[in-house]
Amino acid sequence: MIDALSLLVSHGAILLAAWRLLPRADLDRDPDPQGPGAPDSPESRADA
């Protein structure tokens, strides 16, 4: 009984976290790359 209860509680917590995270709009967008070494930054381009 305790094994089933612990599985129910742990999986319930995971489902609750997923349910709270899925409606977030910022999960569909990647942040803009910033700083040195970003793909479009002048520091990452080779001057030949």
CHARMM internal coordinates of N, CA and C (Angstrom, degrees):
IC EDIT
DIST 1 N 1 CA 1.4506
DIST 1 CA 1 C 1.5215
ANGL 1 N 1 CA 1 C 111.28
DIST 1 C 2 N 1.3303
ANGL 1 CA 1 C 2 N 117.25
DIHE 1 N 1 CA 1 C 2 N -40.48
DIST 2 N 2 CA 1.4580
ANGL 1 C 2 N 2 CA 120.57
DIHE 1 CA 1 C 2 N 2 CA -178.98
DIST 2 CA 2 C 1.5249
ANGL 2 N 2 CA 2 C 110.46
DIHE 1 C 2 N 2 CA 2 C -68.27
DIST 2 C 3 N 1.3367
ANGL 2 CA 2 C 3 N 117.07
DIHE 2 N 2 CA 2 C 3 N -35.86
DIST 3 N 3 CA 1.4602
ANGL 2 C 3 N 3 CA 119.42
DIHE 2 CA 2 C 3 N 3 CA 178.17
DIST 3 CA 3 C 1.5257
ANGL 3 N 3 CA 3 C 110.77
DIHE 2 C 3 N 3 CA 3 C -63.55
DIST 3 C 4 N 1.2992
ANGL 3 CA 3 C 4 N 117.57
DIHE 3 N 3 CA 3 C 4 N -43.69
DIST 4 N 4 CA 1.4639
ANGL 3 C 4 N 4 CA 120.96
DIHE 3 CA 3 C 4 N 4 CA 179.27
DIST 4 CA 4 C 1.5285
ANGL 4 N 4 CA 4 C 110.18
DIHE 3 C 4 N 4 CA 4 C -65.89
DIST 4 C 5 N 1.3195
ANGL 4 CA 4 C 5 N 117.04
DIHE 4 N 4 CA 4 C 5 N -39.34
DIST 5 N 5 CA 1.4558
ANGL 4 C 5 N 5 CA 120.34
DIHE 4 CA 4 C 5 N 5 CA 179.32
DIST 5 CA 5 C 1.5265
ANGL 5 N 5 CA 5 C 111.40
DIHE 4 C 5 N 5 CA 5 C -65.59
DIST 5 C 6 N 1.3184
ANGL 5 CA 5 C 6 N 117.15
DIHE 5 N 5 CA 5 C 6 N -41.72
DIST 6 N 6 CA 1.4641
ANGL 5 C 6 N 6 CA 119.51
DIHE 5 CA 5 C 6 N 6 CA 179.41
DIST 6 CA 6 C 1.5234
ANGL 6 N 6 CA 6 C 111.16
DIHE 5 C 6 N 6 CA 6 C -67.13
DIST 6 C 7 N 1.3304
ANGL 6 CA 6 C 7 N 117.85
DIHE 6 N 6 CA 6 C 7 N -37.18
DIST 7 N 7 CA 1.4649
ANGL 6 C 7 N 7 CA 120.11
DIHE 6 CA 6 C 7 N 7 CA 175.56
DIST 7 CA 7 C 1.5186
ANGL 7 N 7 CA 7 C 111.28
DIHE 6 C 7 N 7 CA 7 C -66.13
DIST 7 C 8 N 1.3145
ANGL 7 CA 7 C 8 N 117.12
DIHE 7 N 7 CA 7 C 8 N -40.31
DIST 8 N 8 CA 1.4550
ANGL 7 C 8 N 8 CA 120.70
DIHE 7 CA 7 C 8 N 8 CA 179.24
DIST 8 CA 8 C 1.5241
ANGL 8 N 8 CA 8 C 111.18
DIHE 7 C 8 N 8 CA 8 C -64.58
DIST 8 C 9 N 1.3175
ANGL 8 CA 8 C 9 N 117.54
DIHE 8 N 8 CA 8 C 9 N -42.93
DIST 9 N 9 CA 1.4665
ANGL 8 C 9 N 9 CA 120.67
DIHE 8 CA 8 C 9 N 9 CA -179.39
DIST 9 CA 9 C 1.5296
ANGL 9 N 9 CA 9 C 111.00
DIHE 8 C 9 N 9 CA 9 C -67.84
DIST 9 C 10 N 1.3187
ANGL 9 CA 9 C 10 N 117.22
DIHE 9 N 9 CA 9 C 10 N -45.38
DIST 10 N 10 CA 1.4704
ANGL 9 C 10 N 10 CA 119.20
DIHE 9 CA 9 C 10 N 10 CA -177.74
DIST 10 CA 10 C 1.5313
ANGL 10 N 10 CA 10 C 111.35
DIHE 9 C 10 N 10 CA 10 C -67.11
DIST 10 C 11 N 1.3227
ANGL 10 CA 10 C 11 N 117.91
DIHE 10 N 10 CA 10 C 11 N -43.84
DIST 11 N 11 CA 1.4608
ANGL 10 C 11 N 11 CA 119.97
DIHE 10 CA 10 C 11 N 11 CA 178.97
DIST 11 CA 11 C 1.5277
ANGL 11 N 11 CA 11 C 111.05
DIHE 10 C 11 N 11 CA 11 C -70.25
DIST 11 C 12 N 1.2956
ANGL 11 CA 11 C 12 N 117.49
DIHE 11 N 11 CA 11 C 12 N -32.12
DIST 12 N 12 CA 1.4553
ANGL 11 C 12 N 12 CA 120.61
DIHE 11 CA 11 C 12 N 12 CA 175.29
DIST 12 CA 12 C 1.5144
ANGL 12 N 12 CA 12 C 111.40
DIHE 11 C 12 N 12 CA 12 C -64.11
DIST 12 C 13 N 1.3320
ANGL 12 CA 12 C 13 N 116.91
DIHE 12 N 12 CA 12 C 13 N -39.54
DIST 13 N 13 CA 1.4629
ANGL 12 C 13 N 13 CA 120.72
DIHE 12 CA 12 C 13 N 13 CA 177.92
DIST 13 CA 13 C 1.5309
ANGL 13 N 13 CA 13 C 110.94
DIHE 12 C 13 N 13 CA 13 C -65.89
DIST 13 C 14 N 1.3151
ANGL 13 CA 13 C 14 N 116.74
DIHE 13 N 13 CA 13 C 14 N -39.66
DIST 14 N 14 CA 1.4670
ANGL 13 C 14 N 14 CA 120.34
DIHE 13 CA 13 C 14 N 14 CA 177.67
DIST 14 CA 14 C 1.5234
ANGL 14 N 14 CA 14 C 110.69
DIHE 13 C 14 N 14 CA 14 C -64.87
DIST 14 C 15 N 1.3276
ANGL 14 CA 14 C 15 N 116.73
DIHE 14 N 14 CA 14 C 15 N -43.92
DIST 15 N 15 CA 1.4666
ANGL 14 C 15 N 15 CA 120.05
DIHE 14 CA 14 C 15 N 15 CA 178.50
DIST 15 CA 15 C 1.5215
ANGL 15 N 15 CA 15 C 111.62
DIHE 14 C 15 N 15 CA 15 C -64.54
DIST 15 C 16 N 1.3220
ANGL 15 CA 15 C 16 N 117.45
DIHE 15 N 15 CA 15 C 16 N -38.32
DIST 16 N 16 CA 1.4577
ANGL 15 C 16 N 16 CA 120.79
DIHE 15 CA 15 C 16 N 16 CA 177.77
DIST 16 CA 16 C 1.5262
ANGL 16 N 16 CA 16 C 110.94
DIHE 15 C 16 N 16 CA 16 C -64.22
DIST 16 C 17 N 1.3293
ANGL 16 CA 16 C 17 N 117.22
DIHE 16 N 16 CA 16 C 17 N -42.26
DIST 17 N 17 CA 1.4638
ANGL 16 C 17 N 17 CA 120.60
DIHE 16 CA 16 C 17 N 17 CA 178.22
DIST 17 CA 17 C 1.5249
ANGL 17 N 17 CA 17 C 110.97
DIHE 16 C 17 N 17 CA 17 C -64.20
DIST 17 C 18 N 1.3337
ANGL 17 CA 17 C 18 N 117.36
DIHE 17 N 17 CA 17 C 18 N -42.90
DIST 18 N 18 CA 1.4609
ANGL 17 C 18 N 18 CA 120.29
DIHE 17 CA 17 C 18 N 18 CA 178.85
DIST 18 CA 18 C 1.5236
ANGL 18 N 18 CA 18 C 110.83
DIHE 17 C 18 N 18 CA 18 C -64.96
DIST 18 C 19 N 1.3262
ANGL 18 CA 18 C 19 N 116.82
DIHE 18 N 18 CA 18 C 19 N -39.90
DIST 19 N 19 CA 1.4609
ANGL 18 C 19 N 19 CA 121.03
DIHE 18 CA 18 C 19 N 19 CA 179.72
DIST 19 CA 19 C 1.5245
ANGL 19 N 19 CA 19 C 111.07
DIHE 18 C 19 N 19 CA 19 C -64.68
DIST 19 C 20 N 1.3330
ANGL 19 CA 19 C 20 N 117.00
DIHE 19 N 19 CA 19 C 20 N -34.67
DIST 20 N 20 CA 1.4656
ANGL 19 C 20 N 20 CA 120.36
DIHE 19 CA 19 C 20 N 20 CA 178.66
DIST 20 CA 20 C 1.5284
ANGL 20 N 20 CA 20 C 111.93
DIHE 19 C 20 N 20 CA 20 C -76.57
DIST 20 C 21 N 1.3375
ANGL 20 CA 20 C 21 N 118.36
DIHE 20 N 20 CA 20 C 21 N -28.91
DIST 21 N 21 CA 1.4621
ANGL 20 C 21 N 21 CA 121.39
DIHE 20 CA 20 C 21 N 21 CA -176.67
DIST 21 CA 21 C 1.5250
ANGL 21 N 21 CA 21 C 113.72
DIHE 20 C 21 N 21 CA 21 C -86.23
DIST 21 C 22 N 1.3210
ANGL 21 CA 21 C 22 N 118.01
DIHE 21 N 21 CA 21 C 22 N -31.54
DIST 22 N 22 CA 1.4628
ANGL 21 C 22 N 22 CA 120.28
DIHE 21 CA 21 C 22 N 22 CA -173.31
DIST 22 CA 22 C 1.5240
ANGL 22 N 22 CA 22 C 114.79
DIHE 21 C 22 N 22 CA 22 C -62.10
DIST 22 C 23 N 1.3243
ANGL 22 CA 22 C 23 N 121.73
DIHE 22 N 22 CA 22 C 23 N -37.89
DIST 23 N 23 CA 1.4677
ANGL 22 C 23 N 23 CA 118.59
DIHE 22 CA 22 C 23 N 23 CA -178.74
DIST 23 CA 23 C 1.5328
ANGL 23 N 23 CA 23 C 114.75
DIHE 22 C 23 N 23 CA 23 C -76.04
DIST 23 C 24 N 1.3110
ANGL 23 CA 23 C 24 N 118.83
DIHE 23 N 23 CA 23 C 24 N -0.83
DIST 24 N 24 CA 1.4698
ANGL 23 C 24 N 24 CA 120.25
DIHE 23 CA 23 C 24 N 24 CA -178.52
DIST 24 CA 24 C 1.5161
ANGL 24 N 24 CA 24 C 110.58
DIHE 23 C 24 N 24 CA 24 C -68.92
DIST 24 C 25 N 1.3219
ANGL 24 CA 24 C 25 N 116.32
DIHE 24 N 24 CA 24 C 25 N 131.59
DIST 25 N 25 CA 1.4686
ANGL 24 C 25 N 25 CA 121.31
DIHE 24 CA 24 C 25 N 25 CA -178.06
DIST 25 CA 25 C 1.5207
ANGL 25 N 25 CA 25 C 111.86
DIHE 24 C 25 N 25 CA 25 C -73.88
DIST 25 C 26 N 1.3296
ANGL 25 CA 25 C 26 N 118.62
DIHE 25 N 25 CA 25 C 26 N -27.96
DIST 26 N 26 CA 1.4604
ANGL 25 C 26 N 26 CA 120.07
DIHE 25 CA 25 C 26 N 26 CA -176.41
DIST 26 CA 26 C 1.5232
ANGL 26 N 26 CA 26 C 112.83
DIHE 25 C 26 N 26 CA 26 C -75.75
DIST 26 C 27 N 1.3195
ANGL 26 CA 26 C 27 N 118.82
DIHE 26 N 26 CA 26 C 27 N -3.64
DIST 27 N 27 CA 1.4612
ANGL 26 C 27 N 27 CA 120.51
DIHE 26 CA 26 C 27 N 27 CA 176.08
DIST 27 CA 27 C 1.5273
ANGL 27 N 27 CA 27 C 111.40
DIHE 26 C 27 N 27 CA 27 C -77.22
DIST 27 C 28 N 1.3263
ANGL 27 CA 27 C 28 N 117.48
DIHE 27 N 27 CA 27 C 28 N -18.46
DIST 28 N 28 CA 1.4557
ANGL 27 C 28 N 28 CA 121.14
DIHE 27 CA 27 C 28 N 28 CA -178.54
DIST 28 CA 28 C 1.5182
ANGL 28 N 28 CA 28 C 113.27
DIHE 27 C 28 N 28 CA 28 C -88.78
DIST 28 C 29 N 1.3254
ANGL 28 CA 28 C 29 N 117.94
DIHE 28 N 28 CA 28 C 29 N -7.00
DIST 29 N 29 CA 1.4723
ANGL 28 C 29 N 29 CA 121.38
DIHE 28 CA 28 C 29 N 29 CA -176.85
DIST 29 CA 29 C 1.5220
ANGL 29 N 29 CA 29 C 109.77
DIHE 28 C 29 N 29 CA 29 C -119.24
DIST 29 C 30 N 1.3124
ANGL 29 CA 29 C 30 N 114.97
DIHE 29 N 29 CA 29 C 30 N 139.12
DIST 30 N 30 CA 1.4604
ANGL 29 C 30 N 30 CA 120.60
DIHE 29 CA 29 C 30 N 30 CA 171.32
DIST 30 CA 30 C 1.5189
ANGL 30 N 30 CA 30 C 108.13
DIHE 29 C 30 N 30 CA 30 C -88.68
DIST 30 C 31 N 1.3242
ANGL 30 CA 30 C 31 N 117.97
DIHE 30 N 30 CA 30 C 31 N 141.23
DIST 31 N 31 CA 1.4644
ANGL 30 C 31 N 31 CA 119.06
DIHE 30 CA 30 C 31 N 31 CA 177.50
DIST 31 CA 31 C 1.5238
ANGL 31 N 31 CA 31 C 110.47
DIHE 30 C 31 N 31 CA 31 C -68.35
DIST 31 C 32 N 1.3268
ANGL 31 CA 31 C 32 N 115.72
DIHE 31 N 31 CA 31 C 32 N 152.02
DIST 32 N 32 CA 1.4553
ANGL 31 C 32 N 32 CA 120.26
DIHE 31 CA 31 C 32 N 32 CA 177.06
DIST 32 CA 32 C 1.5282
ANGL 32 N 32 CA 32 C 109.09
DIHE 31 C 32 N 32 CA 32 C -67.18
DIST 32 C 33 N 1.3324
ANGL 32 CA 32 C 33 N 117.20
DIHE 32 N 32 CA 32 C 33 N 135.99
DIST 33 N 33 CA 1.4632
ANGL 32 C 33 N 33 CA 118.86
DIHE 32 CA 32 C 33 N 33 CA 177.50
DIST 33 CA 33 C 1.5214
ANGL 33 N 33 CA 33 C 110.34
DIHE 32 C 33 N 33 CA 33 C -67.34
DIST 33 C 34 N 1.2973
ANGL 33 CA 33 C 34 N 116.05
DIHE 33 N 33 CA 33 C 34 N 135.56
DIST 34 N 34 CA 1.4579
ANGL 33 C 34 N 34 CA 121.10
DIHE 33 CA 33 C 34 N 34 CA -178.72
DIST 34 CA 34 C 1.5195
ANGL 34 N 34 CA 34 C 109.23
DIHE 33 C 34 N 34 CA 34 C -134.89
DIST 34 C 35 N 1.2999
ANGL 34 CA 34 C 35 N 115.35
DIHE 34 N 34 CA 34 C 35 N 158.41
DIST 35 N 35 CA 1.4505
ANGL 34 C 35 N 35 CA 120.85
DIHE 34 CA 34 C 35 N 35 CA 174.88
DIST 35 CA 35 C 1.5128
ANGL 35 N 35 CA 35 C 112.58
DIHE 34 C 35 N 35 CA 35 C 89.64
DIST 35 C 36 N 1.3293
ANGL 35 CA 35 C 36 N 115.61
DIHE 35 N 35 CA 35 C 36 N 173.50
DIST 36 N 36 CA 1.4650
ANGL 35 C 36 N 36 CA 119.75
DIHE 35 CA 35 C 36 N 36 CA 179.36
DIST 36 CA 36 C 1.5213
ANGL 36 N 36 CA 36 C 110.79
DIHE 35 C 36 N 36 CA 36 C -66.98
DIST 36 C 37 N 1.3005
ANGL 36 CA 36 C 37 N 115.56
DIHE 36 N 36 CA 36 C 37 N 144.17
DIST 37 N 37 CA 1.4483
ANGL 36 C 37 N 37 CA 120.41
DIHE 36 CA 36 C 37 N 37 CA -179.50
DIST 37 CA 37 C 1.5097
ANGL 37 N 37 CA 37 C 113.60
DIHE 36 C 37 N 37 CA 37 C 90.91
DIST 37 C 38 N 1.3214
ANGL 37 CA 37 C 38 N 118.29
DIHE 37 N 37 CA 37 C 38 N -3.09
DIST 38 N 38 CA 1.4584
ANGL 37 C 38 N 38 CA 121.12
DIHE 37 CA 37 C 38 N 38 CA 176.33
DIST 38 CA 38 C 1.5307
ANGL 38 N 38 CA 38 C 108.15
DIHE 37 C 38 N 38 CA 38 C -67.94
DIST 38 C 39 N 1.3234
ANGL 38 CA 38 C 39 N 119.01
DIHE 38 N 38 CA 38 C 39 N 150.96
DIST 39 N 39 CA 1.4726
ANGL 38 C 39 N 39 CA 120.46
DIHE 38 CA 38 C 39 N 39 CA -174.35
DIST 39 CA 39 C 1.5203
ANGL 39 N 39 CA 39 C 114.45
DIHE 38 C 39 N 39 CA 39 C -56.85
DIST 39 C 40 N 1.3234
ANGL 39 CA 39 C 40 N 119.94
DIHE 39 N 39 CA 39 C 40 N -33.18
DIST 40 N 40 CA 1.4679
ANGL 39 C 40 N 40 CA 121.12
DIHE 39 CA 39 C 40 N 40 CA -177.21
DIST 40 CA 40 C 1.5215
ANGL 40 N 40 CA 40 C 112.88
DIHE 39 C 40 N 40 CA 40 C -103.49
DIST 40 C 41 N 1.3168
ANGL 40 CA 40 C 41 N 118.37
DIHE 40 N 40 CA 40 C 41 N 8.37
DIST 41 N 41 CA 1.4604
ANGL 40 C 41 N 41 CA 119.63
DIHE 40 CA 40 C 41 N 41 CA -178.43
DIST 41 CA 41 C 1.5236
ANGL 41 N 41 CA 41 C 109.70
DIHE 40 C 41 N 41 CA 41 C -80.02
DIST 41 C 42 N 1.3316
ANGL 41 CA 41 C 42 N 117.59
DIHE 41 N 41 CA 41 C 42 N 151.08
DIST 42 N 42 CA 1.4739
ANGL 41 C 42 N 42 CA 120.19
DIHE 41 CA 41 C 42 N 42 CA -179.69
DIST 42 CA 42 C 1.5233
ANGL 42 N 42 CA 42 C 112.82
DIHE 41 C 42 N 42 CA 42 C -63.11
DIST 42 C 43 N 1.3366
ANGL 42 CA 42 C 43 N 117.68
DIHE 42 N 42 CA 42 C 43 N -27.43
DIST 43 N 43 CA 1.4628
ANGL 42 C 43 N 43 CA 120.18
DIHE 42 CA 42 C 43 N 43 CA -179.29
DIST 43 CA 43 C 1.5179
ANGL 43 N 43 CA 43 C 112.23
DIHE 42 C 43 N 43 CA 43 C -68.49
DIST 43 C 44 N 1.3386
ANGL 43 CA 43 C 44 N 116.91
DIHE 43 N 43 CA 43 C 44 N -25.75
DIST 44 N 44 CA 1.4688
ANGL 43 C 44 N 44 CA 118.96
DIHE 43 CA 43 C 44 N 44 CA -176.48
DIST 44 CA 44 C 1.5181
ANGL 44 N 44 CA 44 C 112.81
DIHE 43 C 44 N 44 CA 44 C -87.16
DIST 44 C 45 N 1.3212
ANGL 44 CA 44 C 45 N 117.91
DIHE 44 N 44 CA 44 C 45 N -12.36
DIST 45 N 45 CA 1.4517
ANGL 44 C 45 N 45 CA 121.12
DIHE 44 CA 44 C 45 N 45 CA 179.68
DIST 45 CA 45 C 1.5182
ANGL 45 N 45 CA 45 C 110.50
DIHE 44 C 45 N 45 CA 45 C -84.24
DIST 45 C 46 N 1.2924
ANGL 45 CA 45 C 46 N 116.00
DIHE 45 N 45 CA 45 C 46 N 138.92
DIST 46 N 46 CA 1.4764
ANGL 45 C 46 N 46 CA 120.74
DIHE 45 CA 45 C 46 N 46 CA 177.76
DIST 46 CA 46 C 1.5222
ANGL 46 N 46 CA 46 C 108.28
DIHE 45 C 46 N 46 CA 46 C -87.96
DIST 46 C 47 N 1.3247
ANGL 46 CA 46 C 47 N 116.25
DIHE 46 N 46 CA 46 C 47 N 124.29
DIST 47 N 47 CA 1.4662
ANGL 46 C 47 N 47 CA 120.59
DIHE 46 CA 46 C 47 N 47 CA 177.52
DIST 47 CA 47 C 1.5253
ANGL 47 N 47 CA 47 C 108.11
DIHE 46 C 47 N 47 CA 47 C -88.29
DIST 47 C 48 N 1.3276
ANGL 47 CA 47 C 48 N 115.95
DIHE 47 N 47 CA 47 C 48 N 105.17
DIST 48 N 48 CA 1.4608
ANGL 47 C 48 N 48 CA 119.41
DIHE 47 CA 47 C 48 N 48 CA -178.21
DIST 48 CA 48 C 1.4987
ANGL 48 N 48 CA 48 C 111.99
DIHE 47 C 48 N 48 CA 48 C -109.42
END
COOR INIT
IC SEED 1 N 1 CA 1 C
IC BUILD
